[in-house]
Amino acid sequence: MNEKSNRCWLLINRPISEPSEDDFEIRENPIPDLGKNQFLVKIIYLSVDPYMRGRMRDGASYAPPAALDEVMVGGAVGQIIKSNNDSYSEGKIVQGNFGWQEYAVSDGVGVNVVDTSLAPISTSLGVLGMPGLTAYFGLLEVGRPVLGETIVISAAAGAVGSVVGQIAKIKGCNVVGIAGGSEKCRYLEEELGFDYTIDYKSQLNISNALDSTCPKGIDIYFDNVGGAILDEVLNHINLGARIPICGMISEYNLSEPQLVPRPTRALLVNRARMQGLLVWDWVERRQEGIEQMARWIKEGKLHYKEDILEGIDKAPEAFLKLFKGQNFGKQIIKVGDLQ
C-alpha cells in the first residue's frame, strides 16, 4: 500500500442532459500531511446515488454544487489508518462524505463512527445509511402508514424503495412496487414479500396496471422517479392520500422541463398531501432509525441487496448505471480492504 498516492475522480464538466464518463477525470494526487485534530481514512466502500446528479449542476438547491476540478462528492465508509484526533483513533471504521477517492483527510465534521456489530460495514452506505434512513423516516414521518392501507412505490427495487416496501409490510400495508424488469419484480414479490409488482418496462399501460393492483385506490405513493409515473398515480389516489417526494430520477437529465398536467386538481379534490423530504430533516434521530432497522434485519424482517463493482476506476460506470436502471440493489464500489 502506498499511502503517499491517492487516486481520485474529479468533476471536470457540468452536463446539460445525461452525464457521461467524460464529465469526470481520474487523477493521482499526493496525500497531504495531517494537521491538528485531523485523521486519514482509507476508503473501503464508496457510494453512488441519484442525488449526485443534482450536485453536478451549478444552481441553487438544498446543497451547494460540486466544484469543478475538485474531488466528486459522495458518501463513503473506511478505516482510520493515521490520526491526530483523540476522538477518532486508528482502526475505527467511519462513514462520511469523503468523496470519490481512495483516501480522505478529515477533522471529524460530519463523520459517524460505524457500529460494526450491527451488520457488514457496507450497509452504512445502504440499508443502515442514507438510503435506509431516507426510507425509514420518509415513510413513517411523511407517509404515515396505517394498517390495511395501499402503498405504491416507484424504483421499488432500489436502495430506498426496497426498504420502504418492507417497512410498509411490517406496518401491515398492501404493497405495490413499480420496477424495471421481470427479475427485479420477482425479487420484490418472492424475497421481499411485496403483494404486487408492476414492470414498467413491459407494461404498456401503467393506468390499467394500477387499476388491477390497487382496486381500492392508493393511500400512499412513495415517489422516487417523478415524471409520467407520478402523473398516472395521481389519477388513482384516495381521499387524504400522502405522497412523499424522495427523488425524481426520470427528470434529472432533462435539459428542459416537460409540459405535463398540473397535479393541483388531484391534490385538491382528494385533500392529499405531497411533501418533499431529505434525510437530514431527522438527523437528530439517526441512531433511532439505525437501531430499529438493525433489529429488523436480525429478526429476518428486513432484507437488503447490494450491487458491488470492484475498484475506484469503476466509479463513473457505477454512477451512470443508476440512470439506466441497470443497478439491482444499493450501488456501491469496493475501493479497498480492511487492515
N, C-alpha and C positions, 0 to 999 in steps of 0.2 A: 504494500500500500504506500503510495506517495502522497503524503499529506501536505505537500507544497504545491500541488497542482489540483485544480478544481475545474472540471468540465461543467459548463452551464449553458443554458439556452437563453438567448436574448430576443426580445421582441424588436424587430427592425422595421416593421411596416404596419400600418393600420388598414386592414382590409375593408373595402366598401360593402362587399357582399360575403360570399363564402370564403372563410380563411383557407390558407394553403400552407404547405411546409415552407414556401418561400417567404412567409411572414416572420420566420424565425431563423436564427443563426446560432450554431454551436461554437463556443469559444473555450479556450483553456486559459484560465486565469490563476494567478498565484493566490494562495490563501493568506489573508493579512494576519499579522501578529495580533494576539489577543490584548485588548485593553483592560482597564479596570472593570471588574464585575462582568466580563464577557466570558462566553464559553463557545467551544467549537463542536458542532453537531455533524456527525457522519450520517447522511440520509440513507435510510433503508428502503422506505416506500414513498413514492411521490403520487399525489392525487391529481387527476384532471377532471374538471367539472364544467358543465354548461355555462355557469356564471362567468367563466373566464372570457367568453366571447364578448360580453359587455365591457369588461375591463380593457379590451383591446381598442375600444372607441375613445375618441378624445371629446368627451361630453360629460355634462353633469349627470350624476347618478348617486346611488346610495354609498358609493366608494369612489375614490379617485381613480382615474385611468392608469393602467400600467404605463410606465415611462418607456419611451423608445431608447434602444441601446442599453437597456438595463435588464437584469435577470427577470424572466417572465414570472408573474405572480402565481402562487399556488400553495396549497397545504401539503405538508409532508410530515413523516414521522421518522425519527432517527435516534442515534445513541450519542450521548456526550462523550467525547474522547479526550478533551482537554478543557480545563475550567479554571477561571479566576473568580468564580462566583460561589460563595459558600452555600447558597440555596440550591445550586444545580451542580451536584458532584459528578465526577467521571463515572460512566457506566449507566447512568439513569437514561431511561427512554422518555423522549419528549416529543410533543406534537406542536406544530406551529406553522405560520405562513412563511416557510423557508424558501419557497420558490423552486424553479426548475434547475436544480444544481445538485452536485454530489456532496458538497459540504456547505455549511452555513454558520456564520458567526452571529450570536445573539446576546443580548443583555437580559433576556428573560421576559421582556414585554410581549404579551400575547401568547406566551408559551405555556403549555399544560404538561405536567408530568403524567405519563400513561401508567395506569394500574395494570401491570402485565398479568395479574392473577385472574382477570375477568375474561379475557379472550386473546387470541393472537393479536400482535401489535398492529397488523394491517387494518383491523376493524376500527382503529381510532381515526381512520380516514373514511370509513363507511358506516356500517350499522351502528357503531358506538361513537361516531364522529359527526361532522357537519350534516351529511345526508340523513343519517338516522335521527338526529335531534330535530332536523327540519320536519321530518315525517311525524315524530312524536308530538312536538308542540303544535305544529301546523294542523294536525288532525284533532288533537284533544282540546286545544285552546281556540282555534278558529272554526274547525268543522263541528266540534262538539257533538259527537255521535250519540245516538240514543238507540237502545235495544230495538231491533227489528227494522231499523231504517235501511234504505238502499243507498249505497255509495258507489260512484263511478270514479275510476282513477285512470288518468292518461299516463303514458310512459310507465305502465304498471310493472314492467319487469326491470325497471331501472333501480338505482340505488335508493331513491326516495320512495317511488311508487310501490315497490315490493314491500317495504316496511309499513307504509300507510295501510295497505291491504290487510296485512297480517294483524296489525293493531286493531283495525276495524272488525276483523273476525273475533278477536279476543273480546271486543266490546259488544259482540252479538249482532253485528250488522250483516246485511246481504251485500256481498262484494262483487262488483263487476270491474274487470280490468281490461283496458284497451292497450294492446301491444302489437308489435310488428313481427309476424311470422308464427307459424304453427308450433315451432319448438318452444318459443317463449310462452305462448298461450298454454301449451301442455304443461310446462313447468309451473305456471301460476295455479292451474287447477289441481294438478296431481301432487305437487310437492308443497305448495304454499296454502292450499285449501280455498282458493277463490271459488265462488259459486259459479260464475260465468266469465267468459272472456270474449273479446271482440278483436279479431285480427284485422287491423285497419289496412293491411297490405292486400288482403284478398277480399275483404268485404266492400262491395261496391256502393252499398247504401247504408251509411252509418245510422241514419234515422231509423230505418227498419230494424237494424240490429239492436238499437236502444229500445224500440217498442217491444221486441221479443225478450230481451234480457231484463228489462225494467218495466214490467207491465203496470206497476203501481206508481210509476214516476221515479224521479231522482230527488233524494233529500240532501245529499252532499255530493258535490263534484270537486275532487281534488285535482286541480289543473296544473300539469307540468309542461304543456305544449302550446297552449293558446291556439290561434288560428281557426281553421274550419271545424275542428272537432269541438272546440268551445262553442262555436255558433250553433252546432247541432244539439249539443247538450242543453243549451238554454231553452230550446223548444220542448224539453221534457222535464223541466224542474217542477217540483211541488211547491205548495204554499209554505213559505218560511224556509226555503232551501238555503244552504250555506255553500259558498263557493270560494274555498281558499285558493288564491293565486300564488303558486310556488315558482313556476317557470313558464317561459314562452319560447321553447327551443325552435318551434316551427317558424318563428318570426325573427330570430336573432340575425339571420343573414340577409334579410330583405334590405335592398337599397332604398326602396320607397315604401311607405305604408300601403297596405291593401285597402281597397274600397269594399267595405262589408257592412251588413246591417248593424245598427247600434244596439247594444244589449239592454238599454234602459227600459224598454217596454216590458221585457220578460222579468226584469228585476222589480219593476213597479207592480205589475199585475200579481206577481207571486209574493210580494213583500219579501223578496230574497235579499241576502247579503253577500256581496262579493268583496273579499278583503285580501289584499296583498300581505305577504309575510316574509320576514327574514329571520333566520335562526338567532341572530343577535338580539332579537326582541326579548328573548328569555335566557340571556347569557347567565344571569344570576342563578338560574335553576338548572344549569348544565349538568351538574353532578346527579341531580334527581333523575333526569332522563337517562343518563348512562347507567345508573344502578338499576333502574327498573327494567330497561331493555336487556341488561346483562342477566337479570333474574329470568326473564322470559326465554332467553337463549338457553340457559342451563335447564330450564323446565321443558324444553323442546317445543315451546310455543312460538318462537321467533327464529326464523332461518335466514341465512344470507348467502349471497353468491358473489364471488369476486372474479373479475376478468383481468388477469395479470399479464402484462408484457414485460420482458426482461431487458434491462439496460437503459441508461439515461438517453441513449441515442433514439429510443422509441417514443419519447415524449410527444413530439408533434403528431406522429402517427396515431398514438392513443387518443390524443385530443380530438383529432379530426373524425375518428370513429364515432364519437358521440353524435355528430350531426348527420350521420348516415344510418343511424340506428343499428350499427354493427356491434356495439358492445352488448354483452349479456351479463348483467350484474354491475357492481361497482368497478369502474375502470381505474386501475392503478398501474404504476410502473415499479418494478423491483429494481432498485438502484444499487444496493449493496447488501452486505451481510453483517450480522451482529458480531462484535468482537468477543 
